[in-house]
Amino acid sequence: MKLMRGQKADVSKNRGLGRVSLYLGWETTAANMEIDGAAFLLTGKGICERDEDFVFYGNPASPTQAVVHAKLEGADKERIDVSLRELPAEIMRIAVTLTIHEGEKAGQYFKDVSNIYIRLVDPNTNEQLLHYEFGEDLQQEAAIVVGELYLHNGEWKFSAIGSGFNGGLAALCNHYGLEVEAEEDAIIEPVKPSPAEQPQPPVAAPFTLSKLDLKKKESVSIAKPNKITAKLRWDNNAKDLDLYCFYVTNDGVNDKIYYKQLGDANKAPYIVLDGDSRSAGTETITIHSTANLKYVLFCAYSALSNGFGSFNAMKARAEVDNHSGQTIVVPLLEKNKFSYWVAIAHIDFTDNQQMKISHVETYSKAFRENSPKLNDDGTFLMDKGPVEFKR
């Protein structure tokens, strides 16, 4: 079974598996690049309680021998064997990672690595159960969380993650609760600090690998990459929502990307909508050059054919992924049955090192079809744009 990023799949259910082998592979033409796989054995708190629960080339087996790491020759570069039934009861997850040894120091990143994959094999039959290949969108990352084995309702499952982030092995260890030599911590703040308070040099490592849900009208500053992905998700597949990206560029261009104007990855504003999803429950916009932008405003439009209904009832939300291990979820919290428009998330790109994502949840007036309007200074107004009629 081939997995896509974000997919989850059963591992032990209906198979009676007691053991599983995870094979890691990749290709690179970069000279002297050393890539290492590892497994972090995590408790329900999402951390390694002991150094011994970090399994890698320097510690090739966990204390109970339930997890064993091995270097290989050939297409499969490394193998991690897991005896599921011999894991300590407190171990609820196993995060599988790849890092480039001293990658940032050597100027080596995963943009120079291709065909990265993990495959799960039944060691008793040598049958391949799952295969996940990824990495085309990786750039300035020196570490990756490939995926996780995790326990759910007494059965083991696998989650395909494939998210890279800055900071290398030390950042991974810090994230999973292991102490390493002192390093500057990552920045996560509800508001952007003043220039005088801005850390120098800026820290690029992420604050967390898990999703962060913004609270009402909350803002957060995270590492600013060159590329981000924003998704509009909703749970009612019978409803047609549309994702709009209003933007202001550094050159003063003020326009929007939406289902009638899908954009282009190779020319300004370097923003692309993946298409008009009339019922699938997801629409995706990719920004390929954040350096070209000052502000964006992500909005959702509910077509007239939906009739009356609440964005909140559809559990509509925006997810912003900076491809560096940081995903911000911007939920809709208010109930509003008679609005066709909602402004969900605002991003300020004017800082060179960070971007500020804000929960703005603002609705149009009842039964008004006029779209929102993003101003050149980053402020926005509802009901001031052109009228939309999508039937």
N, C-alpha and C positions, 0 to 999 in steps of 0.2 A: 504494500500500500504506500503510495507516494503522498506526502503531506505538503501543504502549503503553510506559509508563515501564519502563526496564530491558531492553527488547527490543533485539536486534541484527539487522541486515539487510545482505545483500550489496549493494554499490554497483557495483563494476566487474566482478564475476564473470559470465561468459557474456554480457556486454554490450559488451566492447571499448571501454569509455569512456575517453577521454583527458582529458575535462574534465567538471566538474559545477558547477552553480550552486546555492547555498544561499540561500533567501529567508527572511527573518525578518519576522514581523508581530505586532502586538498592538493592544489597545485600552485607553484610559484616559480617565477623565473628570477626573482630577486636573489642576488648573491648573499651568502652567509646569513640568510634569514632562518632563525630557529623558532619553530612553532611548537608549543607544548599544550597537551590536553590535561584536564584535571576534573575531579569530581568533588563537590562540596556536599557533605552529608548534613542535612539541615533538620532541625527540630521544628515543631509547630510554630515557633517564633520566627522561623525563617533564617536562623543563624547556626553557625558551627559552634557547638558548646565547647569543643576541645580542638586543639591544633591537630590531634591525630585523626580528626574527622575530615581533614583536607587531604585527599588522595591524589598524588601526582608523582613525577619521576623521583622526587626526593623523599617521598613517603609512599611507596608503591602499594601499600595495603592498609586497610582500616584495622582497628584493634581486634575485631572479631573475624577478620579475613573475609567479611561479607562483600567488600568492594576491593577489587584488585586492578591495578593499572599496569599496562605493558606497552613497550615500544615495539613496532612492527616494521618490516621491510615490504615494500610494494605499494600498491594503490591505497590500501588501508595503512595509515601511518601509526595509529594507536588503537588500543582496545581497552575497554573498561568492562570487567566482568562483575556482575551484581548478583549475589545470592539473595533473592528477595525475602525468603523465609528466615534467613539468618541475620537480617538487619535488626539492630536493637529497636525495641518498641517505640522509643522516642523519636526515631528517624522517620520523618513524614515526607521528605523530598530529597532528591538528589539532583543538584544542578551540574550540568556538564558544560565545561567551558574550554575555550581556546585562547591562548595569549601568545604574543610575539615577544620573545625574550629580549628585554631592554629595547623594545621597539621604538618608543618615543625618543630615547637617547640616541638611537641609531638612525632615526628618521624613517623607520620602516612601519608600514601600516597595512591593514587588510585590503586596501584598494589594490595592492599588488598581489593578492591571493585570489585564486579562482577555483571554481568547482568544489567549494567547501560542502561537505556532507556529513551526515551521521546516519548510520543504519543500525537497526535493532534486529538481532538474530537470536533464534532459539538455538543455544549451543548443543542441545541434544540431537537435533535433526539438521542443524545448519540452515534451517529455513529462514529467509529474510522476512521479517514481519512488517517493518516500517522503514521508509527511506525518506530523508528530508535533505534537500539541497538548496543552498541559498548563497547570498553574499554579493550579488550584482550591485547593490546600492551602498555597499560599505565604502568608506572613504578614509578619514583620518582617525580610525580606531585601531587600538593596539590590543584590544581584548574583546571577546565575544562570549555571550551566554548562548550556547547552541540550543539547548532545550532542557527540560526537566522531566524526570520521572517523579510522579507524585502519587500519594495514596488517597483514594477517594472511595468512600463507602466500602472499605475493606479490600478494594482492588487497586492494582497499580495501572496508571495511565501515563501517557507521554504527551507533553506540550511542546510544539515546535515554536521556538522563540526567534533565534537568529538575530538578536539585537547586539550590535557592537557599541562600545563606548570608550572614552578616553581614560587613561590612567594606568593601563596595564595590569599586571598581576597584583600590585600593591592595592590598587583601587578595588579589585575583586575581593581581596582578603578583608579590606576595611568594610566593604558592603556586607559581607557575610559574618562580620563580628570577630574576625581574627586580628590580633594586634600585629602591626608591622612597624618598621621604623617610621618615625614621625614624618608626615606629609601634610601639606595644606589640605583642608577639607573642602568639599564641594560647596557651592553656594546655592541655597534655596531660601528665598525671602519673599514675604508677601508683597513688598514694594521694592522698586529698584533703589539702591542706595545713591546718595548724592555723590558727585565726582570725587569729593574729598574722602569719602568713605570707601570708594571702590578699591577692592584689593588689587595690589600690584605685585607680580603680574597676575592677570585674571586666571582663575582656576577653571579648567575645562572638564574635570571629572564630574560625573553625574551624582545626584543626590540619592538615587535609588533606581532599581531595575523594575520595580513594580509600578503600576499605574497610580497616579495621584488624582483624586477627585477634588476639584475646586469647590469651595463652599460659595454661597451666594455673595456676589460682588467681590470675591477674593481675587487677588493677582499673585502671580509667581514668576520669578525670573530664573531662567534656566540657560544652559549653554546654547549658543547660537551657531548652528551648523550652516552649511551652504544649502542644504536640502531638507525640507520637512514635508510630511504628509498629514493632511487633515481629512478625517472621515466624518460624515454625517450618518449616524445610525438611528434606526427606529425599529420598534418591535412589531408593528402592525404591517404585515406585508401587503395587505389590501389597500393601503393608503399610499399616495404618491407625494413624497416630499422632494424638494429640490434644494441642493446645496449651492449657495452663491458665495463667491469670494470677491468682495469689493476691495480695491487696492489703490494705494498712492505710491508711485515710484519716486526714486531720488531725482528723476528728471521732471517731476511735477505732473506726470500722467495720472489721471484719475478715471478709473473705469472698473469693469467687473468681468469675471469669468462665470459662465453659467451654461445651461443646456443649449442655448442658441449660439454661444460663443465659447467653444471648448478650450481655446488657448493653444499655445505651442511651447514645447520644451526647449526649442532651439533659437527662439527670438523673444524679445521683450514682450510681455513682462516675465517670461519663463515660468508660466503657471499653466497647468493642464488639469481639466476635469476629465475623468475617465469615461464619461458618457452619462446619458439620462437614464437612470435606473427607476423605472416606473413602478416597480413593485418588490424589488429584491431586498429593500430594507437597508441598503448602504450606498452611498455615493462618496467618491474619493477625489480630492484635489491634491496635486503634488506641486509644490513650489520648488523649482530647480535652482533658484539663485536668490537667496534671502538678502544678499548684499545689494541687490538691485531695488529693494523695497524700503519704504518708510513705515507704512502701516497696512494691515489688512483687517477686514471685518468679515467674519463668517456668519452667514445668515441662512435661515431655512424658510422656504416658501411652501405653503400648503395649497395645492391646486383647488380650483373651484369644484372639481369633480369629487373631491373628498367630502363635500358637504360640511356641516358644522362638526367641530371636534376639537379636542385639546392636544396640543403638542406634548404636554405632560403625560396625557393618557397613552400616547404612542411611545412613551419613554424615549423621546428624541434626545440626542446628546451629540456633542462634537468631541472627537478624539484627535489630539495633536501629538504627532510622533516626530521627534527630532533626529531619529536614526542614530542616536547615541545612548540608547538605553533609557530615555526619558519620555514617558507618555503622559500627557495631561488630559484628563477627562473633564469636560465642561457640561454638566447636566442641566436640564431644565427643571426647575423646582416649583414654579408657579402653575396654577390652573387657569387657563384662559381659553374659552371655547369659541370665541368669535373673531379671532385675529387670523389673518392670512399670512402674516410675517412675524418672525422673531429674529432679533439679533442675538447671537449666542456667545461668540468669543471674539475678542479683539487682541491683535498682536502688534506690539511696538517693536520695530526692528532698528530703531535709531541708535542704539548702543552697538559698538563694534564687536563686543564679546558675548553679550547676552541678549535674549529676547524676552519681553515681558508679555505673558499671556493673562488676559483678564476675563473673568466671568462677568458678562454684561447683561444677560437676559432681559431684553426690552421688547415689548410687543407693539405692533401697530394698533391703531384704533379699530374698533369693531367694524367689520365689513369693508375696510379700506384696502384697496388693491395697490396703492402706491408703495413702491419699494423703499427701503432705507436709503439714506444718502451719507456716504463717508466724506467728510470734509478734508481739505488738504492738510490741516493741522492735526488730523487724527481723531477729532471729535466726530460724532455722527448724530443724525436726526432721523426719526422714524417718519413715514408718510410723506417724504419730500422728494422721492425719486419718481421715475416714470411708472405708469400703471402697467401691471402684468395681468394678462388673461390667459391662463393655460387651462384648456378644457380636455 
